[in-house]
Amino acid sequence: MMDWTLSIAILVGGLLVSMGIGLPVALGFFMINVIGVFLFMGGVRGIDQMVSNATMAVSTYSLAPVPLFLVMGALFFHSGLARRVLDGIDVLIGRLPARLSYLTVTSGTVFAALSGSSLANTGMLGSLMVPEMMKRGYKRHMAIGPILGSGGLAVIIPPSALAVLFGSLARVDIGGLLVAGLLPGVILAIFYGILIFIQAKIDPDAAPSYDYTPLPLGQRVKIFCRDILPMVLIIVAVVGSILTGFATPTESGALGILAVAVLALIFRALDFKAVREAIADSARVTGMTFLLITASTTFAQLLAFSGASSGLVRWATSLEMGPTETLMVMMLILLVLGMFMDQVSMMLITLPIFVPLAQHLGYDMIWWGLIMLLMLEVSFTTPPFGLLLFVMHGVSPPGTTLPQVARAALPYIVCVFLLIALVIMVPSLATVVPNMIM
């Protein structure tokens, strides 16, 4: 039997090397899996097992919400409903210092509960809000920062496709994990609002005021009832059905698609082009995700079969670190990995190792899962390869550099770390809503 340190060096080290030389993530996983199968699982017989694993991995019912949430979010944006909500919130905020920054955070929070995709949120808000904010004289950090912060909220506010994937890979209750992010997500949005207030107070010129003609109260109520209130139907269909136990996460995803389609029909915004683009976008992301899952299933089994997982757990527990210190090490690993790879790849590499360790230490798995998701949210905006940084850079005005985008994101990353510290100190913030449902 090969020593577990050599096993983990071959598997994890080989995977990192494959990524370092530029191989696609899925191809790198499959290459290492084939090598591992011949080393640890008996060659050709192991290949048969790997094929069987691939079929079982993507046919699990717990993954069904992923494409459903993606279709729902894509249809919400492509049909124009998102722009309608954005305009309605703009009217309701009225005259307020740094109002467009507040508008971005408020809209981003609402969109997080309506789309489930951080990349879609950031791209949508960036393309709509940055040109307007720059035209109004906002400094770059006041225009870009709130978009990066609120864009990441979709990682923890349900319906989060990333949370569904995390729950499936880590064998954590998906319904509980989805609703666990509801309260912390609202708290994080409040932190963002406080941050904007402080930044505007320190430097009023960063978000200059401009003439705004307030609408009569009756007209504002009409806009709220016409453009914003109906969107509550989507939130009720998705989040409400999970909270009340009326529907499983999969059924709530189907209800969400139905709610978006009905509203788009009512507003005469549903056409063949919107449906085609929504399905195409969702199919691309789903296909890539499921391909990676098929590879990760065999990878996790190789870690277990070679003794790497159990050896690592024994080694970690022999260090006599407490549960809190071990959690900090996990967070540090995710922080470093997030600088160089995407969130799905990070989960595929770390969860086969982290999950047995978390279970051994007796963590509440929903509480632990929420903290891991918050670290994945941080990794969206950590340079040099944070995905949201590239999305934001792509929709920013000419002349905007990637370092400028990264600096604008830094205060919002601090807010996420403050929330993580709060969740660690007050675990009930993550567990109170799931416990109420149970």
C-alpha positions in Angstrom: 0.0 0.0 0.0 1.5 3.4 -1.0 2.1 5.9 1.7 -0.8 8.4 1.9 1.5 11.4 1.5 2.8 10.0 -1.8 -0.7 9.3 -2.9 -1.9 12.8 -2.2 1.2 14.3 -3.8 0.5 12.3 -7.0 -3.2 13.2 -7.2 -3.4 16.8 -5.9 0.1 17.7 -7.1 -0.5 16.3 -10.6 -3.8 18.2 -10.8 -2.2 21.5 -9.9 0.6 20.9 -12.4 -2.0 20.1 -15.2 -3.7 23.4 -14.4 -0.4 25.3 -14.2 0.6 24.2 -17.8 -2.7 25.4 -19.1 -4.8 22.3 -19.5 -8.6 22.8 -19.2 -9.8 21.9 -15.7 -12.0 19.0 -16.8 -9.2 17.5 -19.0 -6.7 17.8 -16.1 -9.1 16.0 -13.8 -9.7 13.2 -16.2 -6.0 12.8 -17.0 -5.1 12.5 -13.2 -8.1 10.2 -12.7 -6.8 7.8 -15.4 -3.3 7.8 -13.8 -4.8 7.3 -10.4 -7.1 4.5 -11.5 -4.1 2.5 -12.9 -2.1 3.1 -9.7 -4.8 2.5 -7.1 -7.8 0.7 -8.6 -6.5 -2.1 -10.7 -6.1 -0.6 -14.2 -8.8 -1.6 -16.7 -11.3 -2.7 -14.0 -10.8 0.7 -12.5 -11.6 2.4 -15.8 -15.0 0.5 -15.8 -15.6 1.8 -12.3 -14.7 5.4 -13.4 -17.3 5.2 -16.2 -19.9 3.9 -13.8 -19.1 6.7 -11.4 -19.6 9.3 -14.2 -23.1 8.0 -14.9 -24.1 7.9 -11.2 -22.6 11.4 -10.5 -24.7 13.3 -13.0 -27.9 11.3 -12.6 -28.3 12.2 -8.9 -31.5 14.0 -8.1 -29.9 16.6 -5.9 -28.2 18.3 -8.9 -31.5 18.9 -10.7 -31.9 22.4 -9.3 -28.7 23.6 -10.9 -30.0 23.9 -14.5 -33.4 25.0 -13.3 -32.0 27.9 -11.3 -29.7 28.9 -14.2 -32.6 28.9 -16.7 -34.7 31.0 -14.3 -32.0 33.6 -13.8 -31.1 33.8 -17.5 -34.7 34.2 -18.5 -35.1 36.9 -15.9 -32.3 38.9 -17.4 -32.9 38.2 -21.1 -36.6 39.0 -20.9 -35.9 42.5 -19.6 -37.6 42.0 -16.2 -34.3 42.8 -14.5 -34.2 46.3 -16.1 -37.8 46.9 -15.0 -36.9 46.2 -11.4 -33.8 48.3 -11.6 -35.7 51.3 -12.9 -38.4 50.9 -10.2 -35.9 50.8 -7.3 -34.2 53.9 -8.8 -37.5 55.8 -8.5 -38.2 54.6 -5.0 -34.7 55.6 -3.6 -35.2 59.2 -4.5 -32.9 62.0 -3.5 -30.0 60.5 -1.4 -26.2 61.1 -1.3 -24.5 58.3 -3.3 -27.9 57.2 -4.4 -26.7 55.2 -7.4 -24.3 53.2 -5.2 -27.2 52.4 -2.8 -29.3 51.6 -5.9 -26.6 49.1 -7.0 -26.5 47.3 -3.7 -30.3 47.2 -3.3 -30.8 46.0 -6.9 -28.0 43.5 -6.5 -29.6 42.0 -3.4 -32.9 41.7 -5.1 -31.4 40.2 -8.3 -29.5 37.7 -6.1 -32.9 36.3 -4.9 -34.1 36.3 -8.5 -31.2 34.8 -10.5 -28.8 32.7 -8.4 -25.8 33.7 -10.6 -23.0 36.0 -9.4 -21.6 36.4 -12.9 -24.9 37.3 -14.4 -25.6 39.8 -11.6 -22.2 41.5 -12.0 -22.4 41.6 -15.8 -26.0 43.0 -15.7 -25.3 45.7 -13.1 -21.9 46.6 -14.6 -23.3 47.2 -18.1 -26.2 49.2 -16.8 -24.9 51.2 -13.9 -21.2 52.0 -14.5 -21.7 54.2 -17.6 -24.5 56.1 -15.8 -22.4 56.5 -12.6 -19.3 57.7 -14.4 -21.4 60.2 -16.4 -22.7 61.5 -13.1 -19.1 62.1 -11.9 -18.8 59.1 -9.5 -15.2 58.0 -8.8 -14.3 54.5 -10.0 -14.3 52.9 -6.5 -17.9 54.2 -5.8 -19.1 52.9 -9.2 -17.3 49.5 -9.4 -17.1 48.5 -5.7 -20.8 48.2 -5.0 -21.3 46.1 -8.1 -18.6 43.7 -7.2 -19.9 43.4 -3.6 -23.6 43.0 -4.4 -22.8 40.7 -7.4 -21.3 38.2 -5.1 -24.4 38.1 -2.9 -25.9 35.5 -5.2 -23.4 32.9 -3.8 -25.3 32.8 -0.5 -28.8 34.3 -1.0 -31.2 31.6 -2.4 -31.6 30.4 -5.0 -27.8 29.9 -5.4 -26.7 27.4 -8.0 -23.3 27.3 -6.4 -24.9 26.4 -3.0 -26.8 23.5 -4.7 -23.5 22.3 -6.2 -21.7 22.6 -2.9 -24.4 20.8 -1.0 -24.4 17.9 -3.6 -20.6 17.5 -3.5 -20.3 17.8 0.3 -23.4 15.8 1.0 -24.9 18.7 3.0 -28.7 19.2 3.1 -29.3 21.4 0.1 -32.5 22.9 1.3 -31.0 23.8 4.6 -27.9 25.3 3.0 -29.9 27.4 0.6 -32.0 29.1 3.3 -29.0 29.3 5.7 -27.7 32.2 3.6 -30.8 34.3 3.7 -30.2 36.1 7.0 -26.4 36.5 6.5 -27.0 37.7 3.0 -29.3 40.6 4.2 -26.7 41.4 6.9 -24.0 41.6 4.3 -26.0 43.9 2.2 -26.5 46.2 5.2 -22.7 46.1 5.8 -22.3 47.3 2.2 -24.8 50.1 2.7 -22.8 51.2 5.9 -19.6 51.1 3.9 -21.0 53.3 1.1 -22.3 55.8 3.8 -18.8 56.0 5.3 -17.0 56.3 1.9 -19.4 59.1 0.9 -18.9 60.9 4.2 -15.1 60.7 4.0 -15.1 61.9 0.3 -18.3 63.6 -0.7 -16.8 64.3 -4.2 -16.6 60.5 -4.8 -20.4 60.4 -5.3 -21.5 63.9 -6.2 -25.2 64.8 -5.9 -27.1 65.9 -9.0 -30.5 67.3 -9.8 -33.4 64.8 -9.3 -37.0 65.6 -9.8 -39.0 63.5 -7.2 -42.2 61.9 -8.4 -45.5 62.4 -6.6 -46.2 59.7 -4.0 -49.1 58.3 -6.0 -47.0 57.8 -9.0 -44.2 56.1 -6.9 -46.7 53.7 -5.4 -48.0 52.9 -8.9 -44.4 52.2 -10.1 -43.8 50.0 -7.1 -47.0 48.0 -7.6 -46.3 47.6 -11.3 -42.6 47.0 -11.6 -41.4 45.6 -8.2 -44.2 44.0 -6.3 -44.9 41.4 -9.0 -41.3 40.2 -8.8 -42.1 39.1 -5.2 -44.0 36.3 -7.0 -40.6 34.9 -8.1 -39.1 35.1 -4.6 -42.2 33.5 -3.1 -42.1 30.7 -5.7 -38.5 29.9 -5.0 -37.5 30.9 -1.5 -41.0 30.8 0.0 -41.7 27.3 -1.2 -38.5 26.1 0.4 -39.0 27.9 3.6 -42.5 26.6 4.1 -41.6 23.1 3.1 -44.1 23.3 0.2 -41.5 22.3 -2.4 -38.0 20.7 -2.6 -35.2 22.8 -4.1 -35.7 21.0 -7.4 -39.5 21.8 -7.4 -38.8 25.4 -6.3 -36.5 25.8 -9.3 -39.3 24.7 -11.7 -41.8 27.0 -9.9 -39.3 29.9 -10.3 -39.1 29.3 -14.1 -42.9 29.2 -14.3 -43.1 32.5 -12.2 -40.6 34.3 -14.4 -42.3 33.0 -17.6 -45.7 34.1 -16.4 -44.5 37.6 -15.4 -42.7 38.0 -18.7 -45.9 37.0 -20.6 -47.9 39.6 -18.5 -45.4 42.3 -19.4 -45.2 41.1 -23.0 -41.5 40.5 -22.7 -41.4 36.8 -23.4 -40.3 36.0 -27.0 -38.5 33.2 -28.7 -35.2 35.1 -28.7 -35.3 35.5 -24.9 -36.1 31.8 -24.4 -33.5 30.7 -26.8 -30.7 32.8 -25.2 -31.7 31.7 -21.7 -31.6 28.0 -22.6 -28.4 28.3 -24.5 -26.6 30.2 -21.7 -27.9 27.7 -19.1 -26.9 24.7 -21.2 -23.3 25.9 -21.6 -22.8 26.4 -17.9 -24.7 23.2 -16.9 -22.7 21.1 -19.4 -19.4 22.5 -18.1 -20.4 22.0 -14.4 -21.6 18.4 -14.9 -18.5 17.4 -16.8 -16.4 18.6 -13.9 -18.6 16.7 -11.4 -18.1 13.4 -13.3 -14.4 13.9 -13.0 -14.5 15.0 -9.3 -16.4 11.9 -8.2 -13.7 9.5 -9.3 -11.1 11.9 -7.9 -12.7 11.8 -4.5 -12.9 8.0 -4.6 -9.2 7.8 -5.5 -8.3 10.0 -2.5 -10.3 7.6 -0.3 -9.2 4.4 -1.9 -5.5 5.4 -1.8 -5.8 6.2 1.9 -5.0 9.9 1.3 -8.3 11.2 2.8 -8.0 9.1 6.0 -4.3 9.8 6.3 -4.8 13.5 6.0 -7.5 13.5 8.7 -5.2 11.5 11.0 -2.4 14.0 10.4 -4.6 17.1 10.9 -6.0 15.7 14.2 -2.5 14.8 15.4 -1.6 18.5 15.2 -3.9 19.1 18.2 -5.4 22.1 16.5 -8.8 23.0 17.8 -11.9 23.2 15.6 -11.6 26.9 15.2 -7.9 26.8 14.2 -8.6 24.0 11.7 -11.5 26.1 10.2 -9.0 29.0 9.8 -6.6 26.7 7.9 -9.5 25.6 5.6 -10.4 29.3 5.0 -6.7 30.2 4.3 -6.4 27.4 1.7 -9.6 28.6 -0.1 -8.3 32.2 0.0 -5.0 31.1 -1.7 -6.7 28.8 -4.2 -9.2 31.5 -5.0 -6.4 33.7 -6.4 -5.6 31.2 -9.1 -8.7 29.1 -10.0 -12.5 29.2 -10.3 -15.0 28.2 -7.6 -16.1 24.9 -9.0 -12.5 23.7 -9.4 -11.8 24.8 -5.8 -14.7 22.8 -4.5 -13.7 19.7 -6.5 -10.1 19.8 -5.1 -10.8 20.6 -1.5 -14.2 19.1 -0.6 -13.0 15.4 -0.8 -10.4 16.4 1.9 -12.4 19.0 3.9 -15.6 17.1 4.3 -14.2 14.1 6.2 -12.2 16.5 8.4 -15.3 18.7 9.1 -17.4 15.7 10.0 -14.6 14.3 12.3 -14.4 17.6 14.1 -18.2 17.6 14.7 -19.0 20.9 12.8 -22.6 21.7 12.1 -22.4 21.0 8.4 -24.8 23.7 7.3 -22.9 26.3 9.4 -19.6 25.0 8.0 -21.0 25.0 4.5 -22.1 28.6 4.8 -18.7 29.7 5.9 -17.1 27.8 2.9 -19.6 29.5 0.6 -18.7 32.9 2.0 -15.0 32.1 1.3 -16.0 31.2 -2.3 -17.7 34.5 -2.5 -14.4 36.2 -1.5 -12.5 34.2 -4.1 -14.7 35.7 -6.8 -13.0 39.1 -6.3 -9.4 38.1 -5.2 -6.7 39.0 -7.7 -5.1 38.0 -10.0 -7.8 35.6 -11.3 -11.1 36.5 -9.6 -13.8 35.9 -12.1 -15.9 38.9 -11.1 -12.9 41.1 -11.5 -12.6 40.1 -15.2 -16.4 40.5 -15.7 -16.3 43.9 -14.2 -13.2 44.9 -16.1 -14.9 43.9 -19.3 -17.9 46.2 -18.8 -15.9 49.1 -17.3 -15.2 52.3 -19.2 -12.0 52.4 -21.4 -8.9 53.1 -19.4 -10.0 51.2 -16.4 -7.2 48.8 -15.3 -7.6 45.5 -13.5 -5.7 46.8 -10.4 -8.2 49.6 -10.1 -11.0 47.1 -10.2 -9.3 45.0 -7.5 -8.7 48.0 -5.2 -12.4 48.9 -5.5 -13.3 45.4 -4.4 -11.0 45.4 -1.3 -13.4 47.1 1.2 -16.2 44.8 0.2 -14.0 41.8 0.8 -13.4 43.2 4.3 -17.1 43.3 4.8 -17.4 39.6 3.9 -14.6 38.7 6.4 -16.5 40.7 9.1 -19.6 38.6 8.3 -17.6 35.4 8.5 -16.3 36.4 11.9 -19.8 37.2 13.0 -21.1 33.8 11.8 -18.3 32.1 13.6 -19.0 33.9 16.9 -22.8 33.6 16.5 -23.5 30.3 14.7 -27.2 30.7 15.0 -27.1 33.3 12.2 -26.5 30.4 9.9 -28.7 27.8 11.6 -31.8 29.7 12.8 -33.7 29.7 9.5 -32.9 26.0 8.7 -33.8 25.0 12.2 -37.2 26.9 12.0 -38.0 24.9 8.8 -37.0 21.6 10.4 
